[in-house]
């Protein structure tokens, strides 16, 4: 029976009510079992609020060093070392609440918006509300995104917002309204203003816009330049902030963190790739989190496909799709996505820490919107029947492990 019929129709919003209720129920249980953590709990890692507060005071630096917030030191001043867009989002909240912004509540809203756009992407391609509800819940509640979705700490909030804006950009690039191209490009620029490596998916977004426009390359390029005006303006703001603070349009501050200044190899180096890739793909020490409170990269490893088993489903469907398309034809975006995901993973495998304290494989979660889009695109081109619910097993596994790990992790930080 359709969920819309089960819920009495409610003017076609039954599936939205169902997925939001499912998400809120899961979040409520996390709040309940995570000792000391709640939607209005104080956020000690409020870098973005501190930066927005300084902006409202007419300064780009912050007045004092707070070592636990990863402060960059440059020119005798202290700066927040993260890409700046989340601070732009928080400006109106800071104007009202000061630095005590409701960051955890904002994180939850971002998660719910991500859920809605995941549903819309799936329904756009699958034309089946039940399947769209199922796979959107798989992405949001059955992957390592669950671990990222509620904590308003600076690292988690940036990933959460980038996740949301990337899903928004993908959906708006494929919607029937061409005017959405302005918002799609702006949203994607916003995602890069939270997580710069998301730029690896820009060719995918541009291809999706090109396919929808149905124009030759030259007229499409002209239209694209018009569509990109809001995104270009936002990008100019990012570059100005970088230059005004660090003297380079490409530097947002992380290279000036003490841990990277003191490291001989700096923030990124090829010597780290082999070890990090081994941890990302082959790490199986799930029990570490149970024994020690939470996994910590540098001491243990946790394969991203275990933390996010939607990756297993994606690989299985990719093999099925490739077998059916032995001549190599098919939707180009489907073939673009695995290449871009691998490039994304290779890029952050150069990093010194792979995300520090976490449960799961935090950096790899940035690739999930593209993996999800690829999964949906393949499902739309394969025979759909109730066998798709075989994915219930990895969904349950992903939800259980991330639910447990998230509670463990938040209890460590908020428990007395």
N, C-alpha and C positions, 0 to 999 in steps of 0.2 A: 504494500500500500504506500502511496506517495505521502511524504511528510506533510505536504500542503493539505491533503485530504485528512490526514490524521489530526492536524492542528486546526481543522475547520476552515482552511483556506486563508483566513485573515488577510484577504485582498492580495494574495500572492506573496506575503512576507513570511510564511510559515518556516521556510528553510533558513532565513536570516535569524528568526527567533530561536530556532533549534541550535544553530551553530554558536550563536552568542551565548545562549544559556549553557551549552556544553562547556564553552571556554570559561565563563564566569564561575561555573561549578568547580572546575579544576583549579582556577585561581583561588577561589575561596578556601579550598582544602589546603592549598599551599600556604595561604595566610594563617590558617588554623594551626597547622602542624609545624610551621617555622617559628620557633621560639623567638619572640621579640620583634619579628618582622611583620609589618602590616602596610596597608596602602598609604597611611599617613605617618609612617615611621620616619624619624629624622634620617636624612641622607648625609653621611659624613664625607662622601666623595662627590661633592657638589661643584666641581670645577666650572661647569658651564654657567651655573647661577652666579658664581663669583666673578666670572669674566663679564657676564651681562651687566652685573651690578657696577663693575668698573666702567664699562662703556657708558652707562647712564650717568656716571660721575664725571665723564669727559676724559677718561684715561684708558689706554690700551693695556697697560700692565696691571698687576694686582699688587697691593701695598706690602704684602709680606710673604715669605716663603712658607709653604705648607708641604713638607717633604712627602707625605703620604699621597699627595695629589699629582705627582709627576710634574713638577714645575720646571720650566726651562729658564736658564739663566743666560741673559744676553745683554751686553752693554750696561751692566750694573743693575738691571731690572729683572723682575720676576714676571714670567708670562705663562699662561695656560698653553700647554704644548700640543693641543689636539685641534683637528680641523674645526672651523668655527661655527658651522651652520646650526648645531643644537643650541648654541647661545643665542642665535637670532630668534629661534623658536621660543626660547624662554624669556625674551625681553619683556613681553606684556605681563608674564607671571611675576617676574622680578619687580616690575613697577608696582605690583599690588602686594606681593608677599616679601619683598626684599630677597635675601639669600635663602630664606626658608621656603623655597618653592616645593610644591607637591610632586616631586620628581617620580616617585613610585606610581602615583596615580596617572601622571603623564605617560609613563612607560606602559601601563595597562591599556590606556586609550590607544596608543600606537599599536599594541598587539591586536586589539579588536579591529582597528582599521586595516591592519595587515590581513586579518582573517577575512574581512569582507571583500577585499580586493583579490585574495586568493580564490574565494568562491566565485567572484565575477569572472576571473580568468578561466576557471574550469567550466563554468556554465557557457561562456562565450564559445568555447570550442567543442564541448561535449553535448551541449543542448539537453542536459539531463540534470535536474536539480538535485536528485538524490546522490548521483555520482559527484557532482560539484561540492555538495556538503561534505561527503566522505573524504575527498582528497584535500579539501581545504583544512579540515580538522587534522588530517594526517600531517600536513605541513606545519601547522601551528602548535599542535599539542603532542605530536608523535615524533618530534625531532629535537635536536639540541637547541632549537629556537625557544622551546619552552623554558630552558635555563636562562635565556637572555631576556625574556619578555617582561619581567616584572620589576627587576631591580633598577632603580634610577641612578646607580653609580655611573660615573663619567664614561667608563669603557663600555658598559652594557647599554647605556642610553644611546650612545652614538651608533652602535651596531643595530639596535632596535629601530631607530629612525631610518637608517640606511636601508634596512630590510623593507620597511614600510614604503619608503619613497621609490625603491626599485620595483616593487610589485605594482605600485600606482603607475609608474612610467610604462611598464610592460602592458598593463591593461589599456591605458589611454592611447598607446601607440597602435593598438589593434581595434579600438572602438570604431563605430561607424561614423562618428562625428569628427571630421578632419580638423576642426578647431581645437580638438583635444591635443593636437600636436604641440601647441604652445606649452600646455601644462605638462605633457609627457617629458619634453626636453628640460623644462624647468625642474620638475620633480627629480629627474635623473641627475641634474647638476647638484640639486640639494643632497641626493644620496652620496655623490662624490665629495660634497662638503662635510659629510659625516665619516665616510670611509673611502679614501681616495682610490684604493685599488679596485673599487667597483667600476672604474673607468674601463676596465677590460671588456665590459659588456656593451660599450657604446656602439660598436659596429652592429651588434644584434639589434639594438634599438633603431638604428638608422635604417637597417634592412627592413624592419617591420614597417616603418613609416614609408619607405620606398614602395613596398609591396601594396600598401593601402592606397597610396596616391595614384599608382598606375600610370606614371609619367615616364618619359624618357629621362636619361640621366641629367642632361643639361637643365631642362625646366624644373626637374625635381630639386636640383641643387639650389636653384634660385628660390624656390618655395621654402626649402629647408633653412636658408639663411634668414628668411622672414620669421619662420616658426621659432628659430633659435634666439631671437632677440632677447626675450626675458631671461633665458638661460645664460646668454653671453653677459648680460648686465650683472647677474648674480655672480658669475665667474670673475668678473672684473672686481667686484667687491671682495671676493676671496683673495685675489691677487694683490689688491691694495692693502688689505689687512696684513698679508704676509710681508709685503715690502715695507710697510710702515713699522712693523715690529722687528723684522729680522733682515731687512735689506735685500731680500730676494722674493720674487713673486712665487717661487716654488717651495719656499720653506715655511712650514707652519709651526715649527718649534721642536719637534721630537729629536732632531739631531743635536739639540743643545741640552738634552737631559743629561745629568751627570753620569748615569749608567752607560750611556752611549759615547759620551765624551771620553770617559776613562777606558772604554773598551778599545783595544787596538784595532779591531775590525769594524768598529762603528755599529750603526743600527742594522745594516744589511750586509751580508757577505756570502759568497758562493761556498765557502768552506762549511757552512752550516746546513747546506741543502740536503746532503745524504742522510745525516742524522735526523733532521726534521721530517723528511719525507718518510723515513722508516717509522717514526712516531705517528705521523698522520695516517698512514695506510695500514701499518701492521701492529700498532699498539693494542694490547688486549688486557692490560692490567686494570680491569674494572674494579677488582677487589681493593685496590689501593684507596679508593675513596671511602670504602667502608672501614678500612683499618685506621686511616689517618685523618678523616674529616672531610677531605676533598682532594681530588687529583691536583698535582702541581707540575706543570710542564718544566722540564729540566731534571726532574727526579723520576718521572714515570711517563707513560704514553697511553693514549686512548684513541683508537682509530675512529675517524670521523664517520665512517659508514656504520659503526656500532652505535655511536651517539645519535646518528640520524639515519635510521634504516630505510628511509625513503630513497636513499642512495642505492640500496640493494634493489629495490623495486625499479628504479630508473635504469640500472644496468641490465636487469632482466628484460625489460621492455625494449631497451636499445638493441639487445641481441636479437629479439624477436623481430623488431622492425627491420634491422639490417638483413636478416635472413629472408624477409619478404621482399626486400628491395635489393636483390642480388646484383642488379645492373647499376647500383649506386645512385639511382634517381630518387626523388622524393622531395620533401620540403627542405630547402637549404638551411633554414634555422635549426632544424633538428640536428644537422651535422655540424653546424657552427658551435652549438652549445657545449658539447663535450670538449672541444678544443679550447674554448674560452675558460671553461671550468679548470682544466688542467693548467692553463697559463696562469690563472688566478692562484691556484694552489702552489705552483712553482714560485710565484712572486713572493708570497708570504712565507714560503719555506726558507727564504734567505734571512728571515728576521731572527733576532737574538733570542726572543723569549717564547714565541708562539702563543702569547696570551697570558702568561703568568698564572696566577691562581684562577682556577675554573673547574667546572665539572663538564667533562666531555671534550670537545675539540672546538673551542670557541671561534678561532679565526675561520675555520672551514665553514662555519654556519653562514658566512657572507655569500657563499656560492649557492645556497639553497633556493633563493628565488629563481635563478636561472635553471637549476636542476628541475624544479617544480614546473616551470614553463615547458621545458623539454619533455617531461613526462606527460603533460597534458596534450602537447602537440602530437606526440606519438599515439596516445590513447584515441585521439580524434581520428586517426588514420588506421586504426586496428579494429577488428570486430569487437563491439562492446556488448557484454552480457554480464550476468551476475558473478562471473569468475573474477571480476575486478575486486570483489570483496575478499579474495584470498589475501589481499593487502592488509586485511584486518590484523593478521598475525604480526607483521612488522610494526604496524601502528601501535598495537597494544604493548609490544616489547619496548618501542621507543618511548611511549608515554610512561611506562612503569619505571624505566631506568632513569629518565630525566626528571620525573616527578620525585623519585627518591633522592637523586643526587642534588636537585635544587633545594629541597628541604634541608638536606644535610649541610649544603653550602651556606644557605642563608642563616641557619641556626648557628653555624660557626661564627658568622659576622655579627649577628644580632642577639644571640643567646647570652644570658648573664652568667 
